[in-house]
Amino acid sequence: MGLYIEAFHSFQKAISLFPNSKEGYLYKFLGHISQYTDTKEYSSIKWAECTLKEALSKAKKNSDLHYYSAVVKMSQHKYSEALQECIRTINYADEVSARDYFAKGLCEACLDMFRDALEDLGVAVKLDSEFVDAYLVRGKCSYIFGD
């Protein structure tokens, strides 16, 4: 736990020196996620979410921050909110990736929006023909949807 405290102290110092830079926030967020992974302490997810909100208040159109926000919301089963973050991720991206469309398709699948999920998962595999998880989720959606 001591290493996390030292790391968060350093990240916070970077944020105070460069408040408009996303890097300090991003590393602090990833630190909270790592802490959650190691300890399963739910408060770490809440702290990660707070860090992202703070970062997004400084960089509203940063696609990476919106992607990470979507991931956090998915982990909390807040799929409608996660879907909105995925849409922002894609809209603000300089260059969209298979990861972005996979996340959007996964949210849509969890919301029983199978036609939309199939479309976005199809985009994901077009962008990365070796994206195994996209093929698997797309197959499940096709099976459930009856396509």
Backbone bond lengths (Angstrom), bond angles and torsions (degrees), N, CA, C in turn:
res aa  C-N    CA-C-N  psi(-1)  N-CA   C-N-CA  omega(-1)  CA-C   N-CA-C  phi
1 M - - - 1.450 - - 1.528 110.78 -
2 G 1.323 117.18 -32.09 1.451 121.64 -178.34 1.523 112.87 -60.88
3 L 1.347 117.04 -36.65 1.462 120.24 179.11 1.523 111.17 -66.09
4 Y 1.338 116.38 -36.81 1.460 119.43 177.49 1.524 110.57 -63.97
5 I 1.311 116.57 -43.65 1.464 120.67 -179.24 1.524 110.21 -61.38
6 E 1.324 116.28 -44.86 1.467 120.48 178.44 1.529 110.48 -63.12
7 A 1.317 116.88 -42.43 1.466 120.90 179.44 1.526 110.77 -63.61
8 F 1.333 116.95 -46.39 1.465 120.21 -179.61 1.530 111.08 -62.82
9 H 1.317 116.14 -35.86 1.463 121.09 176.85 1.533 110.26 -60.75
10 S 1.323 115.78 -44.50 1.467 120.89 179.57 1.524 111.49 -67.41
11 F 1.322 116.69 -42.56 1.463 119.82 178.91 1.521 110.42 -62.93
12 Q 1.330 116.40 -41.40 1.460 120.47 179.70 1.530 110.73 -64.14
13 K 1.316 116.89 -37.37 1.463 121.28 177.51 1.531 109.68 -63.79
14 A 1.332 116.54 -43.45 1.468 120.66 177.51 1.525 110.78 -61.64
15 I 1.323 116.59 -40.79 1.463 120.85 178.63 1.524 110.52 -63.84
16 S 1.325 116.97 -41.85 1.473 119.34 -179.21 1.534 111.28 -68.07
17 L 1.327 117.61 -32.46 1.464 120.73 178.44 1.531 112.72 -77.88
18 F 1.326 115.75 -34.77 1.468 121.86 -177.55 1.532 109.08 -131.59
19 P 1.333 117.92 71.50 1.466 121.28 -172.66 1.531 114.69 -65.17
20 N 1.311 118.40 -20.31 1.465 120.35 -179.39 1.522 113.61 -96.99
21 S 1.324 116.80 4.54 1.460 121.30 179.16 1.531 109.22 -94.49
22 K 1.309 116.27 135.58 1.468 119.86 -177.89 1.530 113.07 -77.45
23 E 1.320 118.73 -20.06 1.460 121.21 -171.87 1.523 113.56 -60.09
24 G 1.324 117.26 -46.87 1.465 119.95 179.74 1.516 111.73 -59.11
25 Y 1.337 115.94 -43.13 1.458 120.81 178.60 1.526 111.21 -65.14
26 L 1.325 114.62 -42.28 1.457 119.30 -177.88 1.524 111.45 -63.68
27 Y 1.329 116.81 -44.60 1.467 119.48 178.34 1.527 111.89 -66.61
28 K 1.316 116.31 -37.05 1.468 120.07 177.40 1.534 109.55 -64.55
29 F 1.323 116.55 -43.09 1.465 121.54 176.53 1.527 110.99 -59.14
30 L 1.336 116.04 -49.33 1.468 119.97 -179.65 1.525 111.48 -63.35
31 G 1.323 116.97 -33.57 1.466 120.82 174.89 1.522 111.43 -62.02
32 H 1.332 116.64 -42.65 1.467 120.05 177.71 1.531 111.10 -64.51
33 I 1.327 116.00 -39.47 1.475 119.57 178.37 1.525 109.86 -65.10
34 S 1.331 117.28 -43.50 1.473 120.59 177.67 1.516 110.88 -61.77
35 Q 1.319 115.86 -41.68 1.462 120.07 178.74 1.528 110.37 -61.74
36 Y 1.331 116.45 -42.18 1.474 119.89 177.47 1.527 110.25 -62.39
37 T 1.332 116.31 -43.64 1.470 120.68 -179.71 1.522 110.84 -59.77
38 D 1.322 116.45 -40.29 1.464 121.01 -178.42 1.528 113.24 -76.88
39 T 1.318 116.74 -37.93 1.477 119.85 -170.48 1.521 114.46 -108.95
40 K 1.332 117.05 -18.09 1.480 123.17 -174.55 1.533 111.32 60.07
41 E 1.316 115.47 25.24 1.462 122.16 177.80 1.521 108.58 -82.77
42 Y 1.335 116.81 112.25 1.468 121.32 -174.35 1.529 111.93 -60.73
43 S 1.309 118.07 -29.00 1.465 120.23 -179.67 1.529 111.06 -60.61
44 S 1.324 117.54 -25.81 1.470 120.48 177.98 1.525 110.92 -64.27
45 I 1.330 117.01 -37.35 1.467 121.14 177.00 1.527 109.45 -65.15
46 K 1.330 115.90 -42.46 1.468 120.14 178.94 1.537 110.73 -62.00
47 W 1.346 116.59 -41.89 1.455 120.25 178.21 1.525 110.32 -65.72
48 A 1.317 116.68 -38.38 1.468 120.38 177.54 1.525 109.91 -61.65
49 E 1.309 115.80 -42.97 1.467 120.86 179.43 1.538 110.71 -63.04
50 C 1.318 117.18 -42.81 1.471 121.33 177.90 1.527 110.90 -62.69
51 T 1.317 116.51 -41.03 1.467 120.94 179.02 1.524 110.26 -62.50
52 L 1.340 116.46 -42.20 1.464 119.74 178.98 1.522 111.41 -65.23
53 K 1.317 117.15 -41.76 1.466 119.78 178.43 1.524 110.44 -59.66
54 E 1.319 115.72 -42.37 1.460 120.51 178.65 1.530 110.33 -63.67
55 A 1.321 116.68 -44.00 1.459 120.75 179.59 1.526 110.96 -64.09
56 L 1.325 116.70 -42.17 1.460 120.34 -179.44 1.525 112.18 -67.43
57 S 1.317 116.53 -26.40 1.463 118.55 176.32 1.532 110.74 -68.29
58 K 1.325 116.88 -23.47 1.471 122.72 178.70 1.524 111.89 -92.83
59 A 1.330 116.57 -29.48 1.472 121.49 -175.27 1.522 108.78 -138.10
60 K 1.325 116.09 73.58 1.464 121.80 -173.33 1.527 114.24 -61.25
61 K 1.314 117.43 -25.70 1.457 120.50 -175.28 1.530 112.61 -110.01
62 N 1.326 116.63 27.90 1.456 120.31 179.84 1.531 109.03 -89.30
63 S 1.302 116.41 112.02 1.467 120.43 -174.34 1.529 112.73 -64.03
64 D 1.330 118.47 -36.34 1.468 120.17 179.47 1.524 111.37 -63.10
65 L 1.323 116.35 -42.82 1.471 119.42 179.45 1.526 111.06 -64.03
66 H 1.327 116.94 -38.72 1.470 119.68 177.60 1.529 110.80 -66.92
67 Y 1.330 116.73 -36.65 1.465 119.93 176.83 1.534 110.77 -61.72
68 Y 1.323 116.30 -48.18 1.463 119.14 179.69 1.523 111.60 -64.23
69 S 1.315 116.84 -35.35 1.458 120.47 175.80 1.529 110.17 -62.79
70 A 1.326 116.67 -40.29 1.468 120.90 177.10 1.529 111.10 -61.73
71 V 1.320 116.30 -42.39 1.469 120.71 -179.90 1.531 110.81 -62.10
72 V 1.333 116.19 -43.66 1.468 119.82 178.37 1.524 110.19 -62.17
73 K 1.321 116.85 -44.86 1.465 120.25 -178.89 1.533 111.05 -65.31
74 M 1.330 116.91 -36.59 1.470 119.36 175.79 1.522 110.67 -63.55
75 S 1.330 117.07 -39.49 1.466 119.91 -179.49 1.524 111.43 -65.08
76 Q 1.339 115.87 -21.61 1.459 121.25 178.40 1.531 111.65 -97.68
77 H 1.327 116.64 7.12 1.468 123.36 -179.39 1.523 112.32 62.55
78 K 1.327 116.56 30.07 1.469 122.58 176.29 1.533 107.06 -99.66
79 Y 1.337 115.54 70.60 1.453 120.65 -169.93 1.527 114.05 -69.35
80 S 1.317 118.03 -34.66 1.475 119.84 178.09 1.521 110.51 -64.62
81 E 1.337 116.53 -44.60 1.465 120.31 177.56 1.522 110.40 -66.15
82 A 1.320 116.84 -40.22 1.462 120.77 178.92 1.527 110.66 -62.41
83 L 1.332 116.39 -39.74 1.460 120.32 179.36 1.525 110.58 -61.42
84 Q 1.315 117.48 -41.90 1.468 120.79 178.12 1.537 110.71 -62.17
85 E 1.326 115.97 -38.84 1.478 119.38 176.80 1.528 111.08 -66.68
86 C 1.334 116.89 -37.11 1.473 120.20 177.49 1.527 110.70 -63.88
87 I 1.321 116.03 -40.44 1.471 120.02 178.17 1.533 109.72 -62.44
88 R 1.326 116.53 -43.40 1.469 119.92 177.06 1.534 110.86 -62.79
89 T 1.323 116.22 -40.73 1.464 120.67 178.37 1.520 110.09 -54.84
90 I 1.309 116.10 -49.28 1.472 121.21 -177.72 1.527 110.60 -68.28
91 N 1.325 116.79 -42.90 1.467 120.06 -178.46 1.520 112.67 -64.52
92 Y 1.326 118.04 -34.89 1.460 121.48 -175.61 1.529 113.78 -94.26
93 A 1.316 117.84 -6.66 1.467 120.74 -176.69 1.522 111.55 -71.92
94 D 1.319 115.26 137.18 1.466 119.59 172.43 1.527 109.33 -68.52
95 E 1.315 114.18 -37.47 1.466 121.24 178.32 1.526 107.54 -143.60
96 V 1.326 116.67 116.62 1.462 119.58 -178.07 1.522 110.02 -73.96
97 S 1.327 114.34 154.91 1.463 119.26 -179.08 1.520 109.84 -126.19
98 A 1.309 114.54 166.79 1.463 120.96 176.32 1.526 110.11 -59.35
99 R 1.325 116.23 -37.14 1.464 122.05 178.79 1.526 110.79 -56.53
100 D 1.328 117.19 -41.49 1.461 121.94 -177.88 1.525 111.17 -65.61
101 Y 1.323 116.18 -45.80 1.464 119.77 -179.80 1.526 111.55 -72.75
102 F 1.316 116.99 -31.63 1.465 119.48 175.79 1.528 110.22 -63.14
103 A 1.318 117.21 -45.97 1.468 121.18 179.64 1.519 110.28 -60.50
104 K 1.316 116.73 -43.49 1.476 120.64 179.21 1.526 110.35 -63.72
105 G 1.323 116.21 -45.50 1.463 120.03 179.04 1.520 112.40 -63.20
106 L 1.320 116.86 -37.50 1.459 121.01 178.88 1.533 110.65 -64.90
107 C 1.323 116.50 -43.38 1.476 119.96 176.72 1.524 110.48 -60.36
108 E 1.323 115.81 -45.47 1.465 120.01 -179.69 1.522 111.15 -62.06
109 A 1.317 116.89 -40.60 1.465 120.17 177.76 1.526 110.86 -62.20
110 C 1.320 117.16 -41.95 1.469 121.36 179.43 1.523 111.91 -67.01
111 L 1.325 116.60 -21.82 1.474 121.65 178.19 1.531 111.62 -97.18
112 D 1.342 116.74 12.23 1.473 123.29 -178.85 1.530 112.85 61.02
113 M 1.311 116.96 28.31 1.460 122.85 176.60 1.537 107.20 -98.95
114 F 1.336 115.20 65.63 1.459 120.63 -167.98 1.527 113.75 -66.44
115 R 1.328 118.03 -37.63 1.475 119.87 179.43 1.533 110.04 -61.65
116 D 1.338 116.32 -46.26 1.465 120.65 178.02 1.526 110.90 -64.40
117 A 1.343 115.82 -41.14 1.465 120.35 179.27 1.529 110.27 -60.59
118 L 1.329 117.03 -44.49 1.470 120.25 179.91 1.528 111.24 -61.18
119 E 1.315 115.88 -39.49 1.465 119.96 179.40 1.533 110.98 -64.68
120 D 1.331 116.81 -48.36 1.471 119.82 -177.70 1.525 112.31 -70.84
121 L 1.313 117.44 -35.90 1.465 119.81 176.21 1.527 110.68 -67.52
122 G 1.334 115.94 -32.08 1.462 120.33 174.59 1.527 111.17 -63.74
123 V 1.323 116.19 -40.85 1.472 120.14 176.45 1.533 109.31 -63.02
124 A 1.333 116.33 -41.63 1.474 120.30 -179.79 1.524 111.10 -58.23
125 V 1.329 117.64 -45.64 1.466 118.98 -178.79 1.526 112.26 -74.02
126 K 1.342 117.55 -24.65 1.470 119.02 173.46 1.526 110.42 -68.86
127 L 1.324 115.74 -36.75 1.469 119.89 179.30 1.525 112.39 -75.77
128 D 1.339 116.56 -28.59 1.469 121.14 179.40 1.523 108.08 -145.64
129 S 1.310 116.01 97.51 1.477 121.17 -174.53 1.526 113.45 -68.40
130 E 1.332 117.77 -6.70 1.468 120.75 178.90 1.527 112.45 -111.12
131 F 1.320 117.43 19.14 1.469 123.24 -178.58 1.541 108.51 -82.12
132 V 1.314 115.44 86.64 1.462 122.71 -172.91 1.532 112.40 -57.26
133 D 1.329 117.12 -46.16 1.469 119.73 -177.95 1.526 111.62 -60.99
134 A 1.325 117.41 -35.55 1.464 120.35 178.42 1.529 110.27 -64.49
135 Y 1.325 117.12 -41.35 1.465 120.20 176.83 1.527 111.03 -63.28
136 L 1.330 116.42 -42.42 1.465 120.10 -178.38 1.525 111.96 -64.36
137 V 1.323 116.86 -47.36 1.473 119.77 -179.82 1.524 109.77 -67.30
138 R 1.322 116.76 -38.78 1.467 119.84 177.63 1.522 110.68 -62.09
139 G 1.316 116.77 -40.23 1.467 120.25 177.01 1.523 112.12 -63.39
140 K 1.324 117.17 -42.83 1.474 121.08 177.73 1.522 110.70 -62.38
141 C 1.329 116.85 -42.66 1.465 120.44 179.44 1.532 110.97 -63.86
142 S 1.332 116.09 -41.93 1.473 120.03 178.38 1.504 110.48 -61.45
143 Y 1.307 117.44 -42.53 1.459 122.85 179.63 1.530 110.65 -62.56
144 I 1.322 116.73 -49.31 1.470 121.31 -178.68 1.514 111.04 -67.44
145 F 1.325 116.50 -42.82 1.468 121.68 -176.52 1.524 111.54 -73.63
146 G 1.334 115.30 -23.79 1.460 119.53 -179.71 1.508 113.38 84.59
147 D 1.311 115.44 24.29 1.474 121.08 -177.91 1.508 109.41 -89.24
